[in-house]
Amino acid sequence: MSEQLVSDLMRAYVYRLAKTGQRADGRKLTEPRKLSVETGFVKTAEGSCRLRLGKTQVLVGIKMSVGQPYPDTPNTGVLSTTVELIPMASPTFEAGPPRPDSIELARVVDRGIRESKMVNVEKLCITPKEKVWIMFIDIHVLDFDGNLFDAASYGAAAALATTIVPAKAQGLGENFPLPVEHWPVSVTTAKVKDLLLVDPSLDEERMADARLTVTTDENGDIRAMQKGLSGTFSYDEVKRVIETSQQVGKTIRPLLRPS
């Protein structure tokens, strides 16, 4: 049986099932997969999180170092986000330099954190124009079963929320918690023909015509959006995606905050 025929049959199955309001794993169309959050997983990092979204699994580590600020933001700390698509996580991942999809993933996670002002970077200034704290967010994909945008975003948020700035080791006083002030949550929706599926699994992602990731904060305000794939969304569909993202965000956000 050809790969194209298998793809067509799978697409027809996914759509037919979703048309009845069901999905292969038993979820509703607007229901995300089960989320598991384990912080403090890497003891040598300033903050870390091992996160599972369904069968998708990521490991996020936060490292803090002292460096120079950017010339255009001389009084604020610096944020740097990278993503590693480990070959063992998926047959489609290859070793080598960063691929376009890993670069896009890093930018989407970075933008959600940055634009929501999750971390008060002004409090990470040590000496204006000379010395600031730099946050390195390293995201490693351990197992890929769809929707890395949300899994990586949740893992980064949970890791940042438990990060301790190592000031004492730098001779800069006592250690202190990273100044986290806002709580961005991204929610990705895949469009399969005329249906909208929240938190797509790998099979659903493969069948999707379009994808839209919306990041909202604790007030429901939109902080970032990312459109993917070649399909389109109507104005009403975008409104529905945003409203669903706001509602799902309310259920996800408490799971990312320290207990």
C-alpha positions in Angstrom: 0.0 0.0 0.0 1.5 3.4 -1.0 2.4 6.0 1.5 0.0 8.5 -0.2 -2.9 6.0 0.1 -2.1 5.4 3.8 -2.0 9.2 4.3 -5.4 9.7 2.5 -7.0 6.9 4.6 -5.7 8.3 7.8 -6.8 11.8 6.9 -10.3 10.5 6.1 -10.4 8.5 9.4 -9.3 11.5 11.5 -11.8 13.8 9.8 -14.7 11.3 10.0 -14.1 10.7 13.7 -13.7 14.5 14.5 -16.9 15.2 12.6 -18.7 13.3 15.3 -17.0 15.4 18.0 -14.5 12.6 18.9 -10.9 11.9 18.5 -8.8 8.7 18.3 -7.6 9.1 21.9 -11.1 9.8 23.3 -10.7 13.6 23.7 -13.2 16.3 22.7 -12.2 18.7 19.9 -11.4 21.4 22.4 -9.7 19.2 25.0 -5.9 19.1 25.5 -4.0 16.0 26.4 -3.1 15.1 29.9 -0.3 17.3 31.2 2.4 16.1 33.6 4.9 18.6 35.1 8.0 17.6 37.1 10.2 20.5 38.2 13.7 20.4 39.7 14.5 17.5 37.4 18.1 18.6 36.6 19.9 19.4 39.8 22.8 21.2 38.1 20.5 23.7 36.5 19.1 26.9 38.1 15.7 25.7 37.1 14.4 22.7 35.1 11.3 20.8 34.1 10.5 17.5 32.6 7.1 17.9 30.9 4.8 15.4 29.3 1.9 16.5 27.1 0.2 13.2 26.1 3.2 11.2 24.8 5.1 14.3 23.7 8.0 14.8 26.2 10.4 17.7 26.6 13.2 18.5 29.1 13.9 22.2 29.8 16.9 23.6 31.7 17.5 27.1 32.8 21.0 28.4 33.3 21.9 31.9 34.6 25.1 33.7 33.9 26.4 37.3 34.1 27.1 39.2 30.9 26.7 42.5 29.1 23.3 43.9 28.2 22.3 44.7 24.6 23.0 48.3 23.6 19.4 49.1 23.0 18.3 47.7 26.4 21.1 48.7 28.7 19.1 48.3 32.0 17.5 44.9 31.4 18.5 41.2 31.6 18.8 39.1 28.5 16.8 36.1 27.4 18.1 33.4 25.0 16.1 30.4 23.9 17.4 27.3 22.0 15.7 24.0 21.0 17.4 20.7 20.4 15.4 18.1 18.3 17.2 15.0 19.5 17.2 12.2 16.8 16.0 9.6 19.3 12.8 11.5 19.8 11.6 11.0 16.3 12.7 9.3 13.0 12.3 12.6 11.3 14.8 14.4 13.5 18.4 14.4 12.3 21.7 15.4 14.0 23.4 18.5 12.8 22.9 22.3 12.8 19.5 23.7 13.9 16.8 23.1 11.4 14.1 25.7 10.4 11.5 24.0 12.5 13.7 24.0 15.7 14.4 27.7 15.0 10.7 28.5 14.6 9.9 26.5 17.8 12.5 28.5 19.8 11.2 31.8 18.5 7.6 31.0 19.4 8.5 30.0 22.9 10.8 33.0 23.3 8.2 35.4 22.0 5.5 34.1 24.3 7.7 34.6 27.4 9.1 37.9 26.2 5.9 39.6 25.0 4.0 38.6 28.1 6.7 40.0 30.3 6.7 36.8 32.3 10.0 37.7 33.8 10.7 41.3 35.1 14.0 41.6 33.2 14.6 45.1 34.7 15.2 43.4 38.1 18.0 41.4 36.4 20.1 44.4 35.9 23.3 44.4 38.1 25.1 47.5 36.8 23.3 49.6 34.1 25.0 49.4 30.7 27.7 47.0 32.1 26.4 43.9 33.8 23.1 42.0 33.7 21.9 38.5 34.3 21.4 36.3 31.2 18.7 33.6 31.1 19.5 30.6 28.9 16.4 28.4 28.2 17.6 25.1 26.7 14.8 22.9 25.4 15.4 19.2 24.5 12.7 17.2 22.8 12.8 13.7 24.2 9.7 12.1 22.6 7.7 13.6 19.8 4.0 12.9 19.4 2.7 16.2 18.1 2.4 19.8 19.3 5.9 20.8 20.4 4.8 24.4 20.5 2.7 24.0 23.6 4.8 21.3 25.3 8.0 23.4 24.9 6.2 26.6 26.1 4.7 24.9 29.2 8.1 23.3 30.0 9.9 26.6 29.7 7.3 28.5 31.9 7.4 25.8 34.6 11.2 25.8 34.6 11.4 29.6 34.8 8.9 29.7 37.7 11.2 27.5 39.8 14.5 29.1 38.8 16.8 30.5 41.6 19.3 33.1 40.5 22.8 32.1 41.7 23.9 35.5 43.0 26.0 34.1 45.8 28.3 32.1 43.5 29.0 35.4 41.6 29.7 37.4 44.7 26.5 39.4 44.2 24.7 38.8 47.5 22.2 36.2 48.3 20.5 33.9 45.8 16.9 34.9 44.9 14.0 33.6 42.9 13.7 34.7 39.3 11.2 37.6 39.3 8.3 35.9 37.5 5.3 38.2 37.3 3.0 36.9 34.5 1.9 33.5 33.2 1.7 33.0 29.5 0.0 29.9 28.2 0.1 28.9 24.5 -2.6 26.8 23.0 -2.2 25.3 19.5 -5.2 24.5 17.3 -4.9 22.4 14.1 -7.5 22.8 11.3 -8.5 19.6 9.4 -10.7 20.7 6.6 -13.5 22.6 8.4 -12.8 21.3 11.9 -10.6 22.8 14.7 -8.7 20.5 17.0 -6.9 21.7 20.1 -3.5 20.2 21.0 -3.1 18.0 17.9 -1.5 14.6 18.3 1.1 13.6 15.7 -1.4 11.9 13.4 -3.7 14.9 13.6 -0.8 17.3 13.0 0.2 15.4 9.9 -3.3 15.7 8.5 -3.7 19.4 9.3 -4.3 22.1 6.6 -3.3 24.9 9.0 -2.1 25.6 12.5 -2.5 28.5 14.8 -0.8 29.0 18.2 -2.2 31.7 20.5 -0.5 32.7 23.7 -2.5 34.5 26.4 -1.7 35.8 29.8 -3.6 35.4 33.1 -5.9 38.2 32.1 -6.8 36.6 28.8 -4.9 39.2 26.8 -3.2 37.9 23.6 0.6 38.1 23.9 1.7 36.2 20.8 0.3 34.3 17.8 2.0 32.0 15.2 0.3 30.7 12.0 1.7 27.6 10.4 1.1 25.4 7.3 -0.3 26.5 4.0 -4.0 26.5 4.8 -6.1 29.4 6.0 -8.4 30.4 8.8 -11.5 32.5 8.4 -12.2 35.5 10.6 -14.8 33.6 12.6 -12.4 30.6 13.0 -9.6 32.9 14.4 -12.1 34.3 16.9 -13.0 30.7 18.0 -9.4 29.7 18.3 -8.7 32.8 20.5 -11.7 32.1 22.7 -10.7 28.5 23.1 -7.1 29.4 23.9 -8.3 31.7 26.6 -10.5 29.0 28.1 -7.9 26.2 27.9 -5.3 28.6 29.3 -7.3 28.9 32.5 -7.0 25.1 33.0 -3.4 24.8 32.1 -2.0 27.8 34.0 -2.4 26.4 37.6 -0.5 23.3 36.6 2.6 25.4 35.6 2.7 27.5 38.8 4.7 26.2 41.8 2.5 24.6 44.4 
